Amino acid sequence: MIANIPFLAVMAMIIIGLATVVFKRNLIKMVIGVSIIESGVNLFLITLGYREHSVAPIYTASPGGIMSYPVPQALTLTSIVIGVAVLALMLSLVIYIYRHYKTLDIRKLGGGEE
């Protein structure tokens, strides 16, 4: 049961992020929800690469011979970099929308009424 705690945390983070994106109408809160989903995916990738009593893959002469998987760590690092770029793009779009429409509520952004 203890080994399943990270996977439960991943599920909770993704569900909370999805609920935020679906049910909130404020653009900033939606961006926060996407960021929470991204953190859940990163935690999932790290959890997949974890091996008990292992050492980092950079050490070649490990005493036990058990190393953690390096591929999920590399994927997570790449995901973090991409996530920062996507977050910056989302926030810049939110700023542009706020300057143009003077609101962050997506219900007030509907078509045709100016």
N, C-alpha and C positions, 0 to 999 in steps of 0.2 A: 504493500500500500504506500510506503514511503516513496518508492521510486515513481509513483504516479503523480505526486504533488506538482512537479513542474508541468506535466501535461494538463493537469486541472487548471493551473494558473494560465497556461496558454489558452485553453478553452474560455476561461472567464474573461481574459483580456480581449479576445476576438469577439465574444458575445457583447461585452460592454461597448466596444468600439462600433460594432454593427448597429446596436440599439441607438447609440448616439447619432450615427449618420442617418438612420432611418427616421427617428422620432423627433429630433431637434430641428428647429427651423432657423437657427442663427448660424451664419456661415462660419464664424470662428469656432463654434462648438462642433460643427461638422468637420472642420480641419483637425481639431483635437481628436475626434473619433477616428479619423483616418490614421493619425499618428499613433493612437493606442493599438489599432489593428496591426500597424507596422511593427510595433514593439512586440506584440504577441507572436508575429511570424518570426522575428529575430530570436526570441526566446525558444520557439519551437526548433529552429535550426540548431541552436546551441545545445538544446536538450538531446537532439538526435545524435550529435557528435560526442556526447559525454560517455566515458567509460570509467567505471569505478576503479580507484587506485591506479590511475594512469598518469603519465607525465605529458607535458607539451610535446608536440611532434618536432619541435626544433632541436630537442636533445636526442642525439642519435644513440648514445650509450646509456640507455636506461637500465637500472638494476633489475627491474622486474620484466622488462621486455614488452610491457603493455603501454601503448601510446594511444592518445585520443585521436579521433579521426580529424585530419586537417581540412578536408573539403567543406564540411559545414561551417567551420570557422572562417574560411575564405569567402564562402557565400554570404555569411552574416556581415562580414566587413564590407563586401560589395553592396549588400542591401542597405547598410547604414549610410553609405555615401550616396546611393541613389535616393534614399529616403530624405536626406537633407536637401537635396536638389529639388525633389518633388514638393517638400514642405515649403521651401522658399518660393516656388512657382505658385503654389496654392495661396500662400499669404499675399503675394503680389497681386494675384487676381482678385482676392478679397478686397484689398486696398483700392484697386481700380473700380470694382463694383460699388464700393462705398462712396468713392468720389463722384461717380456718375449718377447713382440712384439715391444717395444720402440715407441708405438703410442697409442693414445686414439681414433682414428678415426675408426669406425666400418667397413667402406668400405675397409680399409687396413688390416683387420683381416681375410679376406676371406681365404678359404682353399687352401692348397697345394703349395703356393708360398713362399719359404724360401730361 
